[in-house]
Amino acid sequence: MSPAKIDIFDWYQGKLSSRRLLILLRYLKNDSPFKEAYLRDFPEQYDWPLEDLLTTGMWNEIKAMRSDLWAFLGQEHLPFKPVLPPSAARQKTEQESAARAAHDDLIAQLGGGS
């Protein structure tokens, strides 16, 4: 099957395995429209090689789908925590710290005003 005849939507529809998709993406030319768009849309994730980004992205998608399936089937809660590249994990930690500090300041102001 030629990569030119494959649509990424085939993976979502189950017509293309995750393994096959990773192999096809791995051997795409660096100047392919997909790789250029991916790197343009997610520049903060350059701290991992593209293959690792793609593999992790698919892993996260599979975990999210499993979590949704468990919820749909009424099973116990299956938490979804995505695997993030180091720069995205740092950014998330910084945002959570800033939100926590703002929350603590607000609580202190409300407690101090009474």
Sequence and secondary structure as in RCSB ss.txt:
>XXXX:A:sequence
MSPAKIDIFDWYQGKLSSRRLLILLRYLKNDSPFKEAYLRDFPEQYDWPLEDLLTTGMWNEIKAMRSDLWAFLGQ
EHLPFKPVLPPSAARQKTEQESAARAAHDDLIAQLGGGS
>XXXX:A:secstr
  GGG  THHHHTTSS HHHHHHHHHTS TTSHHHHHHHHH GGGTTS HHHHHHHHHHHHHHHHHHHHHHHTT 
S         HHHHHHHHHHHHHHHHHHHHHHHHHHHT 
